[in-house]
Amino acid sequence: MELGLSGKRALVTGSSSGIGAAVADLLAAEGADVVVHGRDRGKLEVVADKVRGHGRRVDLALGDLATDAGAADVVRAARAGGPVDILVNNAGGTDLVPWPDADPDLWVTAYQVNVVSAVRMIHAFVPAMRERGWGRVVQVGGGLATQPIAVQPQYSAALAARHNLAVSLARELKGTGVTSNVVSPGPVMVEYMREWLVKVGPERGWGTELPEIERRAAAEWVANDVGRYGTPEEVAAAVAYLTSRQADYVTGAVLRVDGGFVAAVS
């Protein structure tokens, strides 16, 4: 399917690894120029070199989006290479802590990292999309936005805010040619999740090898109908669709890529 991304330029926040790196790579493969973003130049250079293999222009933007100064650095770097037509707000993070350890300061941090960071990028790039009459904004949210678990409550609440702001933005952008949507992954086998599973798997009786740990965790910890964790590439495919010309009629939507996680536990 032709996505119509040739000639478009995308900023993918949090793209030095995991889902963001997969999104950047796929958008470039589909013909878009890409701005990759992160806080670690070394990691970002590795991703940029891979993405450049598709023959597209790749720019780097370094900065901490949880701060005004860091976000300003990212905006300057992204704008230096030209207009941004596609904004994928993927940057975020969590602390896997139970309620007693999720103190108010951690909640404030979670909102800065996962919510206000995205708002900063929206304010920076969406007005120009509106003026040009075309644009795509995608928030990478998560199933915990609607089906939270006992741990990391601050993160689940922040994800819910990401989902909510995306729909509000879609209403604001009515009739402008700019769409706003959410891709909502379920459990995805990214690096930090792989490391965590290998650490806690033996403690929880899930085995000692990652395939067995993943199968048991997908049945007992993050139950879903497919019986495994998703891949960053599967999430990236959904993001690519929502950024495409094929999704002109899709806005204010939440596209779940979760193996049935939400349905399975509701």
MARBA-3410 file (N, C-alpha, C, O; in Angstrom, 1 decimal):
266
0.8,-1.2,0.0,0.0,0.0,0.0,0.9,1.2,0.0,1.8,1.4,0.8 ~ 0.6,2.1,-0.9,1.4,3.4,-1.0,0.9,4.4,0.1,-0.3,4.7,0.1 ~ 1.8,4.8,1.0,1.4,5.6,2.1,1.4,7.1,1.7,0.8,7.9,2.5 ~ 2.0,7.5,0.7,2.0,8.9,0.3,2.9,9.7,1.1,2.6,10.9,1.4 ~ 4.0,9.2,1.7,4.9,10.0,2.6,6.1,10.6,1.9,6.8,11.3,2.5
6.3,10.3,0.6,7.4,10.9,-0.1,7.2,12.4,-0.1,6.2,13.0,-0.4 ~ 8.3,13.1,0.3,8.3,14.6,0.4,7.9,15.1,1.7,7.9,16.3,2.0 ~ 7.4,14.2,2.6,7.0,14.7,3.9,8.2,14.6,4.9,9.2,13.8,4.6 ~ 8.1,15.3,6.0,9.2,15.3,7.0,8.6,15.0,8.4,7.6,15.7,8.7 ~ 9.2,14.1,9.1,8.6,13.6,10.3,9.6,13.8,11.5,10.8,13.5,11.3
9.1,14.3,12.6,9.8,14.3,13.9,9.2,13.2,14.7,8.1,13.2,15.1 ~ 10.1,12.3,15.1,9.7,11.2,16.0,10.5,11.4,17.3,11.7,11.2,17.4 ~ 9.7,11.8,18.4,10.4,12.0,19.7,10.7,10.6,20.3,9.9,9.7,20.1 ~ 11.7,10.6,21.1,12.1,9.4,21.8,12.4,8.3,20.9,11.9,7.1,21.0 ~ 13.2,8.6,19.9,13.5,7.6,18.8,14.9,7.0,18.8,15.4,6.6,17.8
15.6,7.1,20.0,16.9,6.5,20.1,16.9,5.0,20.4,17.9,4.4,20.4 ~ 15.7,4.4,20.5,15.6,3.0,20.8,14.1,2.6,20.7,13.2,3.5,20.5 ~ 13.8,1.3,20.8,12.5,0.8,20.9,11.5,1.2,19.9,11.8,1.2,18.7 ~ 10.3,1.6,20.3,9.2,1.9,19.4,9.6,3.1,18.5,9.4,3.1,17.3 ~ 10.1,4.1,19.1,10.5,5.3,18.4,11.5,5.1,17.3,11.3,5.6,16.2
12.5,4.3,17.5,13.5,3.9,16.5,12.8,3.1,15.4,13.1,3.4,14.2 ~ 11.9,2.2,15.7,11.2,1.5,14.7,10.3,2.4,13.9,10.2,2.2,12.6 ~ 9.6,3.3,14.5,8.8,4.3,13.7,9.6,5.1,12.8,9.3,5.2,11.6 ~ 10.8,5.6,13.3,11.6,6.5,12.4,12.1,5.6,11.2,12.1,6.1,10.1 ~ 12.5,4.4,11.4,13.0,3.6,10.4,11.9,3.3,9.3,12.2,3.3,8.1
10.7,3.0,9.8,9.6,2.7,8.8,9.2,3.9,8.0,8.9,3.8,6.8 ~ 9.1,5.0,8.7,8.7,6.2,8.0,9.7,6.6,6.9,9.3,7.0,5.8 ~ 11.0,6.4,7.2,12.0,6.6,6.2,11.9,5.6,5.0,12.1,6.0,3.9 ~ 11.6,4.4,5.4,11.5,3.3,4.4,10.3,3.7,3.4,10.3,3.3,2.3 ~ 9.3,4.4,4.0,8.1,4.8,3.2,8.3,6.1,2.4,7.4,6.6,1.8
9.5,6.7,2.5,9.8,7.9,1.7,9.9,9.2,2.5,10.1,10.2,1.8 ~ 9.7,9.2,3.8,9.7,10.5,4.5,11.2,10.8,5.0,11.9,9.9,5.3 ~ 11.5,12.1,5.0,12.7,12.5,5.7,12.3,12.5,7.2,11.2,12.7,7.6 ~ 13.3,12.3,8.1,13.0,12.0,9.5,14.0,12.8,10.4,15.2,13.0,10.1 ~ 13.4,13.4,11.4,14.2,13.9,12.5,14.1,13.0,13.7,13.0,12.7,14.2
15.2,12.4,14.1,15.2,11.5,15.2,15.6,12.3,16.5,16.5,13.2,16.4 ~ 15.0,11.9,17.6,15.2,12.7,18.8,15.6,11.8,20.0,15.1,10.6,20.1 ~ 16.4,12.3,20.8,16.8,11.6,22.1,17.7,12.4,22.9,17.9,13.6,22.6 ~ 18.1,11.9,24.0,19.0,12.6,24.9,20.5,12.1,24.9,21.4,12.7,25.5 ~ 20.7,10.9,24.3,22.0,10.3,24.2,22.5,10.3,22.8,21.9,9.6,21.9
23.5,11.2,22.5,23.9,11.3,21.1,24.4,10.0,20.5,24.2,9.7,19.3 ~ 25.2,9.3,21.3,25.7,8.0,20.8,24.6,7.1,20.3,24.7,6.5,19.2 ~ 23.6,6.9,21.1,22.5,6.0,20.7,21.8,6.5,19.5,21.4,5.8,18.6 ~ 21.6,7.9,19.5,20.9,8.5,18.4,21.6,8.4,17.1,21.0,8.2,16.0 ~ 22.9,8.5,17.1,23.8,8.3,15.9,23.6,6.9,15.3,23.6,6.7,14.1
23.5,5.9,16.2,23.4,4.5,15.7,22.0,4.4,15.0,22.0,3.8,13.9 ~ 21.0,4.9,15.5,19.7,4.9,14.9,19.7,5.7,13.6,19.2,5.2,12.6 ~ 20.3,6.9,13.6,20.3,7.7,12.4,21.0,7.0,11.3,20.6,7.1,10.1 ~ 22.2,6.3,11.6,22.9,5.6,10.5,22.0,4.5,9.9,22.1,4.4,8.7 ~ 21.3,3.8,10.7,20.4,2.8,10.2,19.3,3.4,9.3,19.0,2.9,8.2
18.7,4.5,9.8,17.6,5.1,9.0,18.1,5.7,7.7,17.3,5.6,6.7 ~ 19.3,6.2,7.7,19.8,6.8,6.5,20.0,5.7,5.4,20.1,6.1,4.2 ~ 20.0,4.5,5.8,20.1,3.4,4.8,19.0,3.4,3.8,19.1,2.7,2.7 ~ 17.9,4.1,4.1,16.7,4.1,3.2,16.9,5.3,2.2,16.0,5.5,1.3 ~ 18.0,6.0,2.3,18.2,7.0,1.3,17.5,8.3,1.5,17.4,9.2,0.7
17.0,8.5,2.7,16.3,9.7,3.1,17.2,10.6,4.0,18.2,10.1,4.6 ~ 16.9,11.9,4.1,17.6,12.8,4.9,17.2,12.5,6.4,16.0,12.3,6.7 ~ 18.2,12.4,7.3,17.9,12.2,8.7,18.7,13.3,9.5,19.9,13.4,9.4 ~ 17.9,14.0,10.3,18.5,15.0,11.2,18.4,14.6,12.6,17.5,13.8,12.9 ~ 19.3,15.1,13.4,19.3,14.7,14.9,18.8,15.9,15.7,19.2,17.1,15.4
18.0,15.6,16.7,17.6,16.7,17.7,17.8,16.1,19.1,17.1,15.2,19.5 ~ 18.7,16.8,19.8,19.0,16.3,21.2,18.4,17.3,22.2,18.4,18.5,22.0 ~ 17.8,16.7,23.2,17.2,17.6,24.3,16.2,16.8,25.1,15.6,15.9,24.7 ~ 16.1,17.3,26.3,15.1,16.7,27.3,13.8,17.5,27.2,13.7,18.6,27.6 ~ 12.8,16.8,26.6,11.5,17.4,26.4,10.7,17.7,27.6,9.7,18.4,27.6
11.2,17.2,28.8,10.5,17.5,30.0,10.9,18.8,30.6,10.3,19.2,31.6 ~ 11.8,19.6,29.9,12.1,20.9,30.3,11.9,21.9,29.2,12.0,21.5,28.0 ~ 11.6,23.2,29.5,11.5,24.2,28.5,12.7,24.4,27.7,12.7,24.5,26.5 ~ 13.9,24.4,28.4,15.1,24.6,27.6,15.4,23.5,26.7,15.8,23.7,25.6 ~ 15.3,22.2,27.2,15.6,21.1,26.3,14.6,21.0,25.2,15.0,20.7,24.0
13.3,21.3,25.4,12.4,21.3,24.3,12.7,22.4,23.3,12.6,22.1,22.0 ~ 13.2,23.5,23.7,13.6,24.6,22.8,14.7,24.2,21.9,14.8,24.5,20.7 ~ 15.7,23.4,22.5,16.8,22.9,21.7,16.3,22.0,20.6,16.8,22.0,19.5 ~ 15.4,21.1,21.0,14.8,20.2,20.0,14.1,20.9,18.9,14.2,20.5,17.7 ~ 13.3,21.9,19.2,12.5,22.6,18.2,13.5,23.3,17.3,13.3,23.3,16.0
14.5,23.9,17.8,15.5,24.6,16.9,16.2,23.6,15.9,16.3,23.9,14.7 ~ 16.6,22.5,16.5,17.3,21.5,15.6,16.3,21.0,14.5,16.7,20.8,13.4 ~ 15.1,20.7,14.9,14.1,20.2,14.0,13.8,21.2,12.9,13.7,20.8,11.7 ~ 13.6,22.4,13.3,13.2,23.5,12.3,14.4,23.8,11.4,14.1,24.3,10.2 ~ 15.6,23.6,11.8,16.7,23.9,11.0,16.7,23.2,9.6,17.3,23.7,8.6
16.2,22.0,9.6,16.2,21.2,8.4,15.0,21.4,7.5,14.8,20.8,6.5 ~ 14.0,22.2,7.9,12.8,22.4,7.2,11.6,22.2,8.0,11.6,21.9,9.2 ~ 10.4,22.4,7.3,9.1,22.2,8.1,8.9,20.8,8.5,9.4,19.8,7.9 ~ 8.2,20.6,9.6,7.8,19.3,10.1,6.3,19.1,9.7,5.4,19.8,10.1 ~ 6.0,18.0,8.9,4.7,17.7,8.5,4.0,16.7,9.4,2.8,16.6,9.5
4.9,15.8,10.0,4.4,14.7,10.9,5.0,14.8,12.2,6.3,14.8,12.3 ~ 4.3,14.8,13.3,4.8,14.8,14.6,4.3,13.5,15.3,3.1,13.3,15.5 ~ 5.3,12.7,15.7,5.0,11.5,16.5,5.5,11.7,17.9,6.7,11.6,18.1 ~ 4.6,11.9,18.8,5.0,12.1,20.2,5.1,10.7,20.9,4.2,10.1,21.4 ~ 6.3,10.2,20.9,6.6,8.9,21.5,7.4,9.0,22.8,7.3,8.1,23.6
8.2,10.1,22.9,9.0,10.2,24.1,8.2,10.1,25.4,7.1,10.6,25.5 ~ 8.8,9.3,26.3,8.1,9.2,27.6,8.9,8.2,28.5,10.0,7.8,28.1 ~ 8.4,7.9,29.6,9.1,7.0,30.5,8.4,6.8,31.8,7.4,7.5,32.1 ~ 8.7,5.7,32.5,8.0,5.3,33.7,9.0,4.8,34.7,10.1,4.4,34.4 ~ 8.5,4.7,36.0,9.2,4.0,37.0,8.2,2.9,37.5,7.1,3.2,37.9
8.7,1.7,37.4,7.9,0.5,37.8,7.8,0.4,39.3,8.4,-0.4,39.9 ~ 7.0,1.3,39.9,6.9,1.4,41.4,5.4,1.1,41.8,4.5,1.4,41.1 ~ 5.2,0.6,43.0,3.9,0.4,43.6,3.4,1.8,44.1,4.1,2.7,44.2 ~ 2.1,1.8,44.4,1.5,3.0,44.9,2.2,3.7,46.1,2.4,4.9,46.1 ~ 2.7,2.9,47.1,3.4,3.6,48.2,4.6,4.4,47.8,5.0,5.4,48.5
5.3,4.0,46.7,6.5,4.6,46.3,6.2,5.7,45.2,7.1,6.5,44.9 ~ 5.0,5.8,44.8,4.6,6.8,43.7,4.2,8.1,44.5,3.0,8.4,44.6 ~ 5.2,8.8,45.0,4.9,10.0,45.7,4.5,11.2,44.8,4.7,11.0,43.6 ~ 4.0,12.3,45.4,3.6,13.4,44.5,4.7,13.9,43.6,4.4,14.3,42.4 ~ 5.9,13.9,44.0,7.0,14.4,43.1,7.1,13.5,41.9,7.4,14.0,40.8
6.9,12.2,42.1,7.0,11.3,41.0,5.9,11.5,40.0,6.0,11.3,38.8 ~ 4.7,11.8,40.5,3.6,12.1,39.7,3.8,13.4,38.8,3.5,13.4,37.6 ~ 4.4,14.4,39.4,4.7,15.6,38.7,5.7,15.3,37.6,5.6,15.7,36.4 ~ 6.7,14.5,37.9,7.7,14.1,36.9,7.1,13.3,35.8,7.4,13.6,34.6 ~ 6.2,12.4,36.1,5.5,11.6,35.1,4.7,12.4,34.1,4.7,12.2,32.9
4.1,13.5,34.6,3.3,14.4,33.8,4.2,15.2,32.9,3.9,15.5,31.7 ~ 5.3,15.7,33.4,6.3,16.5,32.6,6.9,15.6,31.5,6.9,16.1,30.4 ~ 7.2,14.4,31.8,7.9,13.5,30.9,6.9,13.0,29.8,7.3,12.9,28.6 ~ 5.7,12.7,30.2,4.8,12.0,29.3,3.7,12.8,28.7,3.1,12.5,27.7 ~ 3.4,14.0,29.3,2.3,14.8,28.9,2.7,16.2,28.4,2.5,16.6,27.3
3.4,16.9,29.3,3.8,18.3,29.0,4.8,18.3,27.9,4.8,19.2,27.0 ~ 5.7,17.2,27.8,6.6,17.1,26.7,5.9,17.1,25.4,6.4,17.8,24.4 ~ 4.8,16.4,25.3,4.1,16.3,24.0,3.4,17.6,23.7,3.3,18.0,22.6 ~ 2.9,18.3,24.8,2.2,19.5,24.5,3.2,20.6,24.0,2.8,21.4,23.1 ~ 4.4,20.6,24.5,5.4,21.5,24.0,5.6,21.3,22.5,5.8,22.3,21.8
5.7,20.1,22.1,5.9,19.8,20.6,4.7,20.2,19.8,4.8,20.6,18.7 ~ 3.5,19.9,20.3,2.3,20.3,19.6,2.3,21.8,19.4,2.0,22.3,18.3 ~ 2.6,22.6,20.4,2.5,24.0,20.3,3.6,24.5,19.4,3.4,25.5,18.7 ~ 4.7,23.8,19.3,5.8,24.2,18.4,5.5,24.0,16.9,5.9,24.8,16.1 ~ 4.9,22.8,16.6,4.8,22.4,15.2,3.4,22.4,14.6,3.3,22.5,13.4
2.4,22.3,15.4,1.1,22.2,14.8,0.6,23.4,14.1,-0.1,23.4,13.1 ~ 0.8,24.6,14.7,0.3,25.8,14.0,0.8,25.9,12.5,0.0,26.4,11.7 ~ 2.0,25.6,12.2,2.5,25.6,10.9,1.8,24.6,10.0,1.6,24.8,8.8 ~ 1.5,23.4,10.6,0.8,22.4,9.8,-0.6,22.9,9.4,-1.0,22.8,8.3 ~ -1.2,23.6,10.4,-2.5,24.2,10.1,-2.5,25.2,9.0,-3.3,25.2,8.1
-1.4,26.0,9.0,-1.3,27.0,7.9,-1.1,26.4,6.6,-1.6,26.9,5.6 ~ -0.3,25.3,6.5,-0.1,24.6,5.3,-1.3,23.7,4.8,-1.3,23.3,3.6 ~ -2.2,23.5,5.7,-3.4,22.7,5.3,-3.2,21.2,5.3,-4.1,20.5,4.8 ~ -2.1,20.7,5.9,-1.9,19.3,6.0,-1.0,19.0,7.2,0.0,19.7,7.4 ~ -1.2,17.9,7.9,-0.3,17.5,8.9,-0.9,16.3,9.7,-2.1,15.9,9.6
0.0,15.6,10.4,-0.3,14.4,11.1,0.3,14.5,12.5,1.5,14.8,12.7 ~ -0.5,14.3,13.6,0.0,14.2,14.9,-0.4,12.9,15.5,-1.6,12.6,15.5 ~ 0.5,12.1,16.0,0.2,10.8,16.6,0.8,10.8,18.0,2.0,11.0,18.1 ~ 0.0,10.5,18.9,0.5,10.2,20.3,0.7,8.7,20.5,-0.2,7.9,20.1 ~ 1.8,8.3,21.0,2.0,6.9,21.3,1.5,6.7,22.8,2.3,7.2,23.7
0.4,6.2,23.0,-0.2,6.0,24.3,0.0,4.6,24.9,1.2,4.1,24.8 ~ -1.0,4.0,25.3,-0.9,2.6,25.9,-2.2,2.1,26.5,-3.0,2.9,26.9 ~ -2.3,0.8,26.6,-3.5,0.2,27.1,-3.7,0.5,28.6,-4.8,0.5,29.1 ~ -2.6,0.9,29.3,-2.8,1.3,30.7,-3.6,2.5,30.9,-4.0,2.9,32.0 ~ -3.8,3.3,29.8,-4.6,4.5,29.9,-6.0,4.2,30.2,-6.7,5.0,30.9
-6.5,3.1,29.8,-7.9,2.7,30.0,-8.0,1.5,30.9,-9.1,1.2,31.5 ~ -6.9,0.7,31.1,-7.0,-0.5,31.9,-5.7,-0.5,32.8,-4.9,-1.3,32.6 ~ -5.7,0.4,33.8,-4.5,0.5,34.7,-4.4,-0.7,35.6,-5.3,-1.4,35.9 ~ -3.1,-1.0,36.0,-2.9,-2.0,37.0,-2.4,-1.4,38.3,-2.4,-0.1,38.4 ~ -2.1,-2.2,39.3,-1.8,-1.6,40.6,-0.5,-0.8,40.6,-0.4,0.2,41.4
0.5,-1.3,39.9,1.8,-0.6,39.9,1.8,0.6,38.9,1.0,0.7,38.1 ~ 2.8,1.4,39.1,3.0,2.6,38.2,1.8,3.4,37.9,1.4,3.7,36.8 ~ 1.0,3.8,39.0,-0.2,4.5,38.8,0.0,5.9,38.1,-0.8,6.4,37.3 ~ 1.1,6.5,38.4,1.4,7.8,37.8,1.6,7.7,36.3,1.3,8.7,35.6 ~ 2.1,6.6,35.8,2.3,6.4,34.4,1.0,6.2,33.7,0.7,6.7,32.6
0.2,5.3,34.3,-1.1,5.0,33.7,-2.0,6.3,33.6,-2.6,6.5,32.5 ~ -1.9,7.1,34.6,-2.7,8.4,34.6,-2.2,9.3,33.5,-2.9,10.0,32.8 ~ -0.8,9.3,33.3,-0.2,10.2,32.3,-0.6,9.7,30.9,-0.9,10.5,30.0 ~ -0.6,8.4,30.7,-1.1,7.8,29.4,-2.5,8.2,29.1,-2.8,8.6,28.0 ~ -3.4,8.2,30.2,-4.8,8.6,30.0,-4.8,10.0,29.5,-5.7,10.4,28.7
-4.0,10.9,30.0,-3.9,12.3,29.6,-3.5,12.4,28.2,-4.0,13.2,27.4 ~ -2.5,11.6,27.8,-2.1,11.6,26.4,-3.2,11.3,25.4,-3.4,11.9,24.4 ~ -4.0,10.2,25.8,-5.1,9.8,25.0,-6.2,11.0,24.9,-6.7,11.3,23.8 ~ -6.4,11.6,26.0,-7.4,12.6,26.1,-7.0,13.9,25.3,-7.8,14.4,24.6 ~ -5.8,14.3,25.4,-5.4,15.5,24.7,-5.4,15.3,23.2,-5.6,16.2,22.5
-5.1,14.1,22.8,-5.2,13.8,21.3,-6.5,14.0,20.7,-6.7,14.5,19.6 ~ -7.6,13.5,21.5,-8.9,13.7,21.0,-9.3,15.2,21.0,-10.0,15.7,20.1 ~ -9.0,15.9,22.1,-9.2,17.3,22.2,-8.6,18.1,21.0,-9.2,19.0,20.5 ~ -7.3,17.7,20.7,-6.6,18.3,19.6,-7.3,18.1,18.3,-7.4,19.0,17.4 ~ -7.8,16.9,18.1,-8.6,16.6,16.9,-9.8,17.5,16.7,-10.1,18.0,15.6
-10.5,17.7,17.8,-11.6,18.7,17.7,-11.2,20.1,17.4,-11.8,20.8,16.6 ~ -10.0,20.5,18.0,-9.5,21.8,17.7,-9.1,22.0,16.2,-9.2,23.0,15.6 ~ -8.6,20.9,15.6,-8.1,20.9,14.2,-9.2,20.6,13.2,-8.8,20.3,12.0 ~ -10.4,20.5,13.6,-11.5,20.2,12.7,-11.4,21.1,11.4,-11.4,22.3,11.4 ~ -11.4,20.4,10.3,-11.5,21.0,9.0,-10.2,21.7,8.5,-10.2,22.4,7.5
-9.1,21.4,9.2,-7.8,22.1,8.8,-7.0,21.2,7.9,-6.0,21.7,7.4 ~ -7.3,19.9,7.8,-6.4,19.0,7.0,-5.3,18.4,7.9,-4.5,17.6,7.4 ~ -5.4,18.7,9.2,-4.4,18.1,10.2,-5.2,17.2,11.1,-6.2,17.5,11.6 ~ -4.7,16.0,11.2,-5.4,15.0,12.0,-4.6,14.7,13.3,-3.4,14.9,13.4 ~ -5.3,14.2,14.3,-4.7,13.9,15.6,-5.2,12.5,16.1,-6.4,12.4,16.2
-4.3,11.6,16.3,-4.8,10.3,16.7,-3.8,9.7,17.7,-2.8,10.2,18.0 ~ -4.2,8.5,18.2,-3.4,7.8,19.2,-3.1,6.4,18.7,-4.1,5.7,18.2 ~ -1.9,5.9,18.9,-1.6,4.5,18.8,-1.4,4.0,20.2,-0.6,4.5,20.9 ~ -2.1,2.9,20.5,-2.1,2.4,21.9,-1.6,1.0,22.0,-2.3,0.1,21.8 ~ -0.3,0.9,22.3,0.3,-0.4,22.4,-0.1,-1.1,23.7,-0.3,-0.4,24.7
0.0,-2.4,23.6,-0.1,-3.2,24.8,1.3,-3.5,25.3,2.2,-2.7,25.0 ~ 1.5,-4.6,25.9,2.9,-5.0,26.3,3.8,-5.2,25.1,3.5,-6.0,24.2 ~ 4.9,-4.5,25.0,5.8,-4.5,23.9,7.2,-4.9,24.4,7.7,-4.4,25.4 ~ 7.9,-5.8,23.7,9.2,-6.3,24.1,10.3,-5.3,23.6,11.0,-5.5,22.6 ~ 10.4,-4.2,24.4,11.5,-3.2,24.2,12.6,-3.6,25.2,12.5,-4.5,26.0
13.7,-2.9,25.1,14.9,-3.2,25.8,14.7,-3.3,27.3,15.1,-4.2,28.0 ~ 14.1,-2.2,27.9,13.9,-2.2,29.3,13.0,-3.2,29.8,13.2,-3.8,30.9 ~ 12.0,-3.6,29.0,11.0,-4.7,29.4,11.7,-6.0,29.4,11.5,-6.8,30.2 ~ 12.6,-6.2,28.3,13.3,-7.5,28.3,14.2,-7.6,29.5,14.3,-8.7,30.1 ~ 14.9,-6.6,29.9,15.8,-6.6,31.0,15.0,-6.9,32.3,15.5,-7.7,33.1
13.9,-6.2,32.4,13.0,-6.4,33.6,12.5,-7.9,33.7,12.5,-8.5,34.8 ~ 12.1,-8.4,32.6,11.5,-9.8,32.6,12.6,-10.8,33.0,12.3,-11.7,33.7 ~ 13.8,-10.6,32.4,14.9,-11.5,32.7,15.2,-11.5,34.2,15.6,-12.5,34.8 ~ 15.1,-10.3,34.8,15.4,-10.1,36.2,14.3,-10.7,37.1,14.7,-11.5,38.0 ~ 13.1,-10.5,36.8,12.0,-10.9,37.7,11.4,-12.3,37.4,10.8,-12.9,38.2
11.7,-12.7,36.2,11.1,-14.0,35.7,11.4,-15.1,36.7,10.5,-15.8,37.1 ~ 12.7,-15.4,37.0,13.0,-16.5,37.9,12.3,-16.3,39.3,11.9,-17.3,40.0 ~ 12.3,-15.0,39.8,11.7,-14.8,41.1,10.2,-15.1,41.1,9.7,-15.5,42.1 ~ 9.5,-14.9,40.0,8.1,-15.2,39.9,7.7,-16.6,39.4,6.6,-16.9,39.2 ~ 8.7,-17.4,39.2,8.5,-18.8,38.8,8.1,-18.9,37.3,7.5,-19.8,36.9
8.6,-17.9,36.5,8.3,-17.9,35.1,9.3,-18.6,34.2,9.2,-18.6,33.0 ~ 10.3,-19.1,34.9,11.4,-19.8,34.2,12.7,-18.9,34.1,12.8,-17.9,34.8 ~ 13.7,-19.4,33.4,15.0,-18.7,33.3,15.3,-18.2,31.9,16.2,-17.4,31.7 ~ 14.6,-18.7,30.9,14.9,-18.3,29.5,13.8,-17.4,29.0,12.6,-17.6,29.3 ~ 14.2,-16.4,28.2,13.3,-15.3,27.8,12.0,-15.8,27.1,10.9,-15.4,27.5
12.1,-16.8,26.2,10.8,-17.2,25.5,9.8,-17.8,26.5,8.6,-17.5,26.4 ~ 10.3,-18.6,27.5,9.4,-19.1,28.5,8.9,-18.0,29.4,7.7,-18.0,29.8 ~ 9.8,-17.1,29.8,9.4,-16.0,30.7,8.3,-15.1,30.0,7.3,-14.8,30.6 ~ 8.5,-14.9,28.7,7.6,-14.1,27.9,6.2,-14.7,27.9,5.2,-14.1,28.1 ~ 6.2,-16.0,27.6,4.9,-16.7,27.5,4.2,-16.7,28.8,3.0,-16.5,28.9
4.9,-17.0,29.9,4.2,-17.0,31.2,3.8,-15.6,31.6,2.7,-15.4,32.2 ~ 4.6,-14.6,31.4,4.3,-13.2,31.7,3.1,-12.7,30.9,2.2,-12.0,31.4 ~ 3.0,-13.1,29.6,1.9,-12.8,28.8,0.6,-13.4,29.2,-0.5,-13.0,28.8 ~ 0.7,-14.5,29.9,-0.5,-15.2,30.4,-0.9,-14.7,31.8,-2.1,-14.6,32.1 ~ 0.1,-14.4,32.7,-0.2,-14.1,34.1,-0.1,-12.6,34.4,-0.9,-12.1,35.3
0.8,-11.9,33.8,1.0,-10.5,34.2,0.3,-9.5,33.3,-0.3,-8.5,33.8 ~ 0.4,-9.6,32.0,-0.2,-8.7,31.0,-1.0,-9.6,30.0,-0.7,-9.7,28.9 ~ -2.1,-10.2,30.5,-2.8,-11.2,29.8,-3.3,-10.5,28.5,-3.9,-9.4,28.5 ~ -3.1,-11.3,27.4,-3.7,-10.9,26.1,-4.1,-12.1,25.3,-3.7,-13.2,25.6 ~ -4.8,-11.9,24.2,-5.4,-13.0,23.5,-4.4,-13.6,22.5,-4.6,-14.7,22.0
-3.3,-13.0,22.2,-2.3,-13.5,21.3,-1.3,-14.4,22.1,-0.7,-15.3,21.5 ~ -1.0,-14.0,23.3,-0.2,-14.9,24.2,1.3,-14.6,24.1,2.1,-15.4,24.4 ~ 1.6,-13.3,23.7,3.0,-12.9,23.7,3.1,-11.4,23.8,2.0,-10.7,23.8 ~ 4.3,-10.9,23.9,4.5,-9.4,23.8,4.5,-9.0,22.3,4.9,-9.8,21.5 ~ 4.2,-7.7,22.1,4.3,-7.2,20.7,5.7,-6.8,20.4,6.6,-6.8,21.3
5.9,-6.4,19.2,7.2,-5.9,18.8,7.1,-4.4,18.4,6.1,-3.9,18.1 ~ 8.2,-3.7,18.5,8.2,-2.3,18.1,7.8,-2.1,16.7,7.1,-1.1,16.3 ~ 8.2,-3.0,15.8,7.8,-2.9,14.4,6.3,-3.0,14.2,5.8,-2.4,13.3 ~ 5.6,-3.8,15.0,4.1,-3.9,14.9,3.5,-2.6,15.3,2.5,-2.2,14.7 ~ 4.0,-1.9,16.3,3.5,-0.6,16.7,3.8,0.4,15.6,3.0,1.3,15.3
5.0,0.4,15.1,5.4,1.3,14.0,4.5,1.2,12.8,4.2,2.3,12.2 ~ 4.0,0.1,12.4,3.2,-0.1,11.3,1.9,0.7,11.5,1.3,1.3,10.6 ~ 1.3,0.6,12.7,0.1,1.4,13.0,0.4,2.9,12.9,-0.5,3.6,12.4 ~ 1.5,3.3,13.5,1.8,4.8,13.4,1.9,5.2,11.9,1.4,6.2,11.6 ~ 2.6,4.4,11.1,2.8,4.7,9.7,1.5,4.9,9.0,1.3,5.8,8.2
0.6,4.0,9.3,-0.8,4.1,8.7,-1.4,5.4,9.0,-2.0,6.1,8.2 ~ -1.4,5.8,10.3,-2.1,7.0,10.7,-1.4,8.3,10.2,-2.0,9.3,10.1 ~ -0.1,8.2,9.8,0.5,9.4,9.2,0.3,9.5,7.7,0.7,10.4,7.1 ~ -0.3,8.5,7.1,-0.4,8.3,5.7,-1.6,9.1,5.1,-2.5,9.5,5.8 ~ -1.5,9.2,3.8,-2.6,9.7,3.0,-3.9,8.8,3.1,-5.0,9.2,2.9
-3.6,7.5,3.4,-4.7,6.6,3.5,-5.6,6.8,4.7,-6.7,6.3,4.8 ~ -5.0,7.6,5.7,-5.8,7.9,6.9,-6.3,9.3,7.0,-6.6,9.8,8.0 ~ -6.6,9.9,5.8,-7.2,11.2,5.7,-8.5,11.3,6.5,-8.8,12.4,7.1 ~ -9.3,10.2,6.6,-10.6,10.2,7.2,-10.6,9.7,8.6,-11.6,9.4,9.2 ~ -9.4,9.6,9.2,-9.2,9.1,10.6,-8.7,10.2,11.5,-7.5,10.7,11.2
-9.4,10.6,12.4,-8.9,11.6,13.4,-9.7,11.4,14.7,-10.9,11.0,14.7 ~ -9.0,11.7,15.8,-9.6,11.5,17.1,-9.8,10.1,17.5,-10.6,9.7,18.3 ~ -9.0,9.2,16.8,-9.2,7.8,17.0,-8.0,7.2,17.9,-7.0,7.8,18.0 ~ -8.3,6.1,18.5,-7.3,5.3,19.2,-7.2,3.9,18.6,-8.1,3.2,18.6 ~ -6.0,3.7,18.0,-5.8,2.4,17.3,-5.0,1.5,18.3,-3.8,1.8,18.6
-5.6,0.5,18.8,-5.0,-0.4,19.7,-4.1,-1.4,19.0,-4.6,-2.1,18.0 ~ -2.9,-1.6,19.4,-2.0,-2.6,18.9,-1.5,-3.4,20.2,-0.4,-3.2,20.7 ~ -2.4,-4.3,20.7,-2.1,-4.8,22.0,-2.4,-6.3,22.2,-2.5,-6.8,23.3 ~ -2.7,-7.0,21.1,-2.9,-8.4,21.2,-4.2,-8.7,21.9,-4.4,-9.9,22.3 ~ -5.1,-7.7,22.1,-6.3,-7.9,22.8,-6.2,-7.7,24.3,-7.0,-8.1,25.1
-5.1,-7.0,24.7,-4.8,-6.8,26.1,-6.0,-6.1,26.8,-6.4,-6.6,27.9 ~ -6.5,-5.1,26.3,-7.6,-4.3,26.9,-8.9,-5.2,27.0,-9.5,-5.3,28.1 ~ -9.2,-5.9,25.9,-10.4,-6.8,26.0,-10.2,-7.9,26.9,-11.1,-8.4,27.6 ~ -9.0,-8.4,26.9,-8.7,-9.7,27.7,-8.8,-9.4,29.2,-9.1,-10.3,29.9 ~ -8.5,-8.2,29.7,-8.5,-8.0,31.1,-9.7,-7.1,31.6,-9.8,-6.9,32.8
-10.5,-6.7,30.7,-11.6,-5.9,31.1,-12.8,-6.7,31.5,-13.9,-6.2,31.9
END
